[in-house]
């Protein structure tokens, strides 16, 4: 049995207002959705500030001007490790996905690193060099992190307006991707 027309109209209006309110508030944040329901028996609850999902994330920003990666930094924060990608320009599209092996963008040659899991962050369109071809993210391609779960950070490439940044982890763990402004940066928190 369908609800009376005035009730259906009120419900539809309330839903539209709720959706408009939630999409207009605050900076953008992308959180991966859980792959499987969480269980509470036999395992402790995660820390309140720790990420809780291992699902992959993709955000497309077709037509955007390429951002420039200025720096990548990382630190441990209580129950998670944080990687920050400092950007010049608008935040580009990106994906965060689990891969079995790290390879160099362009050549496809394997990158020899240890670790128990690899989370590959790809920014597009983006560059890690300026218009004269000078590198803007110095060092590497392998950076030693030695944090709670994040052991290394690897620049997998800067090729055809795509920048690859791999997080080498001791183990696969929940993560969260956040967009932050002033200055623009992309943040990945990975649980310990």
N, C-alpha and C positions, 0 to 999 in steps of 0.2 A: 504494500500500500504506500503510495507516495504522500509526502507531507503536503498540507494545503499550500497553495500558490504564495500567499504572503510569507509563510515560513521559509519556503525555498528561496524567495527573493532576499529575505533577510540573511539567510545563510550564505548565499552567493556574494552579497555585498560585504559581509564580514570577512569572508575569505579573501576577496579582492583587496580590501583595506589592509589586512594582515600581510599579504604578499607585497603590496606596495611599500608598507612600512619596513619590512625586513630587508628588501632590496635597496632601500635608500639610506640605510644607516651605516655609518662607519667605513673604515678601510676594507678592501676586499681581503678575504681569507679563504683559502681552499683547504679543506680537510678531507682526506680520503675516507670513504665509507667502509664500514667493517665488511670483511669477506664472509665471516661466519658469526653466528650469535655467540656472545660471550658467556662463559660459564663461571659460576661463582664457587662451586665446590672444589676444594682441594688446592686452590691457588689464591695468593693474597691479592687484594685490590691494588691497582696501579696507583702510584702517587698522584695527587690531584693535578699536578702540572705536567705530567708525562703524557705523551701521545698514546693513542689507544688503537690505531689501525695500521695494517700493513698493505692496504689496498693502493693500487697505483693511481696516479693523478695526471690529468692532462688539461691544460688551459690553452685555448687557441686565440691568438690575437692577429688574425690575418690582416695584412695591409699596414701594419705598424712599421715605423722606422726602426732600424736595428739599434738596440741598446748596446752600450759598451761596458764590458765587465772591467771594473777598475781594480777590484781586489776580491779575494776570498779569504775569509777568516773563520776561526772555529774556536770553541771553548766548551768546557763542561759546566753544566748548571744543575746541581742536585741530582735529579733522577733522569736527566737526558743530556745529550750532547747537541750543541747548536752549530750549524754552519750558516754563515751569512755571505751572500753574494752582493757586493756593493756595485751599483749600476750608475751609469751616466745615461740620461734619457729615460723614457717611459719603461715601465716593467713590460718585458716581452712575453710572448707565449712561452710555455714550458711544459715539460713532462717529467715525472719522477716514476721510474719503473725499475723493477728488479731484473737483473741480468745474471746469466751464469758465468760470463767471462767478460773482461774488459778488453776492448780493441780500440786502436787509434782510428779516429774519424778520418775518412779519406782513403787511407791505405788498407785498413782492415787488419793490420798486424796486431797480434795479441800483446797486451801489456802485462808483464810478469809481476804480479803482486800477490801476497798471501791474502788471508782473510777468510771469513766464513760466509759472507754475503756481500753483494755489491748492489748499491742503490745508485742508479744513473740518473742524474739531473741533466736535461738537455734544454737549453734556452734557444728560442727562435722567434723572430730574427734577432741575432746578437753577434757581436764580435768581441774578441779579446785582444784587439789591436786597433790603432787609430787609423785615420785616412792615409797616413804615410806608410803604413805597414808596421809601425813600431808596436811591440808587445805592450799591452796595458796591465796585464796580470803577470808579474815577474816571477821567475824561479820555475821550479818543477821540471818535468811534469808531475813528479810524485812528491807530495808534501807529507812529512811525518806529523801525525796528530797525537797519537798515544793518549787518547782520552778514555772515558768509561767504556764505550762501545766503538766509537770512531777511531780507527787505527791510522788510516791514511786518507788523504784527499788526492785525487788524480785528475789532472787536466787531460781528458781523452781527445780533445781537439778544438780547433777554431777553424772551421771549414764551411764554406758556402753559407755564411750567415747563421751558423749553428755553433754553439759553444757547449761542449760536453764536460761535465764535472761529476766524477764518480766518488761516492762515499764508500770506502772500504771499511767494513764492519766486522767485529768479532762474530756477530750472529745477526740473523734477520730479526728485526724488531719493529714495533710500531713507529710510525713517523707522522709528521704534520708539516705542511707547507703553508707559509704565511707570506703575504705581500705587505711591505711597510713603506712609508713615504717619509720625505723630509730628512735625509735624502732617500731616494728610491733604493730599495734592496729587497732581495728574496731571501727568506729564512727557512731552513729545514731543521726541525727538532727531531732527534732520533732517541728513542728510549734506551736506557742502559740495559 
